Amino acid sequence: MNEINHLTISSSSSVLRPTQVEVNLSRLRQNFCRIRDAVAPAKMMPILKANAYGHGLVRVAGLMQELKADYIGVAVLEEGLLLRESGITMPILIMGGVFGNQIPYFIQNDLTITASSVAKLKNIDEAARDMRKKAKVHLKIDTGMERIGVHYYNAEEFIRCSLDCSCVEVEGIYTHFANADAADLSYTILQLDRFKHVLSHYERLNTERPPLIHAANSGAILQASDSFFNMVRPGILLYGVYPSADVRRTIAVQPALTWKSRVVYFKVILPDHPVGYGSTWQSNTPVRAVTVPVGYGDGYLRSMSQYARVIIRGKQYPVIGSISMDQIVVNIDNDSAFNNDEVILVGESEGTLITVEDLAEWAKTIPYEILTNINTRVPRTYSETD
Ligand SMILES: *Cc1c(COP(=O)(O)O)cnc(C)c1O
């Protein structure tokens, strides 16, 4: 996934391009502990899908293992396999839907499978039987997301079927909320009631519930403590970003990610000399400007053109013209900036701050998309300072 960059960093960090993501591991640790304290005694399944929300899958997983997180959640098989290859031994749930031909890879690598239908559950059982092993699964219940999972109103048969699958170990059962980060929690309460009803089938069937029951994403962790059951699944909150502007900020977390680059070029742009593709920006006075080697090819989204700002020497300046694939131009007004000066794209410098929420607003998207779009061309570095 990001292995080329890991290699590059360790072998030649001094010659790396200066456009880098710096992850503050102390912040991640602190966020983890704050969430854990708030949800205790519920267990923790930090969510590390999409390269740990851009923070670097393997490194963040190593930290979670060190912090004794109970479980890790990722989206797809490849993420789980990479973690196993990297020596991560803790339990890993793949939350996405499984394809039949993938099942042996899950079983072989001790990856927990999301069983999202009766048919898939039977496939898993058969594959495990063929391998003379047991497959570990969590049953996925759809209580109102309409993505994957057995509908809550069909869950009784699903549960009954799971009890007959002798080569399947049903370790967990879970659901996912559609609106837990909203101000209005009525839909979350509806989903929660449906899930509780599903769980009550176990009593009706006179059998034990699976050991792990989980539902809460970041929004629910912040706003719905009756959804914790015995494990929670924090994603974006772990990285120090709140899932929405509306959500109640009941746990204090801080962003762990800084995205920075350096000035590679300075020039004065003469009047009536437009900047960038499409010549969308020009001035009728001379403009002092610097060029910074980052662009939409790194995930600095082109849709932020006209709105984006960066920090140089503790002050915010506008990006001018269209964002290119690999470069942006910044108007530094009457100020000075020099080659190699640090440029903060996301983060804090001398008391001024640009957040992923700012970038999301400029790009008319959500912070999740900003974080997960910072792609693998951008090397990740890790610091412990606070
Ligand atoms: C992504 C995801 C989460 C984490 O969501 P956040 O809003 O980032 O906390 C939890 N559960 C499932 C099933 C997910 O797909």
The ligand as a MOL file (V3000), in Angstrom:
LIG
                    3D

  0  0  0     0  0            999 V3000
M  V30 BEGIN CTAB
M  V30 COUNTS 15 15 0 0 0
M  V30 BEGIN ATOM
M  V30 1 C -15.4000 3.7720 8.7070 0
M  V30 2 C -16.1700 2.9680 9.6700 0
M  V30 3 C -16.1460 3.2730 11.0450 0
M  V30 4 C -15.4370 4.4870 11.6040 0
M  V30 5 O -16.1640 5.6360 11.2590 0
M  V30 6 P -15.7610 7.0710 11.8630 0
M  V30 7 O -16.9130 7.9380 11.5100 0
M  V30 8 O -14.5200 7.4690 11.1440 0
M  V30 9 O -15.5610 6.8900 13.3020 0
M  V30 10 C -16.7950 2.4170 11.9000 0
M  V30 11 N -17.4810 1.3550 11.4410 0
M  V30 12 C -17.5520 1.0470 10.1270 0
M  V30 13 C -18.3320 -0.1430 9.7010 0
M  V30 14 C -16.9270 1.8590 9.2000 0
M  V30 15 O -17.0000 1.5570 7.9040 0
M  V30 END ATOM
M  V30 BEGIN BOND
M  V30 1 1 1 2
M  V30 2 1 2 3
M  V30 3 2 2 14
M  V30 4 1 3 4
M  V30 5 2 3 10
M  V30 6 1 4 5
M  V30 7 1 5 6
M  V30 8 2 6 7
M  V30 9 1 6 8
M  V30 10 1 6 9
M  V30 11 1 10 11
M  V30 12 2 11 12
M  V30 13 1 12 13
M  V30 14 1 12 14
M  V30 15 1 14 15
M  V30 END BOND
M  V30 END CTAB
M  END
